[in-house]
Amino acid sequence: MTDPEADRAHMQAALAVARRGLGNTWPNPSVGCVLVKDGQVIGRGWTQPGGRPHAETEALARAEALSPGAARGATAYVTLEPCSHWGRTPPCCDALIKAGVRRVVVATGDPDPRVDGRGLQRLRDAGVIVELGLGGPEAREVIAGFARRITRGLPLVTLKLATTLDGRIATAGGESQWITGPEARRLAHALRARHDAILVGSGTVLADDPELTPRIPGTARVPLARVVADSRLRTPLDSRLVRTARQVPTWIATRTNQRPGVLAPYLEAGVQILPVPRAKPGLDMAALLGALAQRGVTRVMAEGGAGLAAALLRGGFVDRIAWFHAPGVMGGDGLPAVQPLPLAALSAMPRFRRISSRPVGADWFTELAREEGEDPCSPGS
């Protein structure tokens, strides 16, 4: 006889460990697994850096280390349907069957057509009790980037903004450091670490010469890809991004007709060039994001500037907004967070719904999700 309260608690634990892997498992989704036997947790696992090993095999290995054969008769709580195809490792559903797991509680199905119900069916065919749906909305949010890449060929895009109350990111003279306080900046670095890539415009590189790394002491992670949208190839060769391109993946998206001689110094420095068609203004955002998805990127955080923000919003590519707002007002001569879209009517305005809002030091942090009718990647779908 199952205990619904215990099931919910164990699935929440599986979701918690799944979130540990965000930004660290691409191109694979971040998955959590908790093994329980006789009311006791005997193994926990989550997708490891780079996407292998998978959560189920990690949890089974920990249970086996505790006691050989410990998983026989156990219940596995898994945030995503166990895979049923061979990759660099055997299918996870086969590993669960071989270990003698009696029951598998799965939060959500896998949108990957190589799996998509096959993992659940293989478990059922082997006599394993399968239950689907517990914790589904939370699990779909964890895999939202993976799902968008699989179903739409695009990564999930979060637009990060740090503004005054009236939406300004710098003074008329360009001064912007620092609008928000140290607590907000620490949280912003933590948010970077939950994404696969950081995207900025060339104007931000010219203005700030950023490093674009998640500087959180004591954390080890798969290197974050740093991406510059730079149609005119203005990124300085002596910028921090170019100088460190051999240590941290650095990709410059630029127009397709750049001369080889212009590209050569960047390539010699270790920068990877992404040829992208031009648009007015700048680059074709759909093509740029599609190129990132082809490289395995599932979650992108766009950090600026105002031109890039406008291009993403105009194209309907912003799925989430992470807004840090400082309790100050700069006025109309300050630089806006978003350049003109422009809008012909109020009904064309991109709209978002608030997910959460909380104080961070002297500032506030608000998370929002795009409002749309049938987005399979949205929270609560």
Secondary structure, DSSP 4 states (H G I P E B T S, - for coil): ---HHHHHHHHHHHHHHHHHTTTTSTTSPP-EEEEEETTEEEEEEEPPGGG-S-HHHHHHHHHHHHSTTTTTT-EEEESSPPP-S-SSS--HHHHHHHHT--EEEESS---STTTTTHHHHHHHHTT-EEEE-TTHHHHHHHTHHHHHHHHHS--EEEEEEEE-TTSEEE-TT---TTSS-HHHHHHHHHHHTTSSEEEEEHHHHHHH--------TT---SPPEEEEE-TT----TTSHHHHTTTTS-EEEEEETT--HHHHHHHHHTTPEEEEE-B-SSSB-HHHHHHHHHHTT--EEEEEE-HHHHHHHHHTT---EEEEEE-S----TTSEESS-----SSGGGS--EEEEEEEEETTEEEEEEEE--TT-TTSTT-
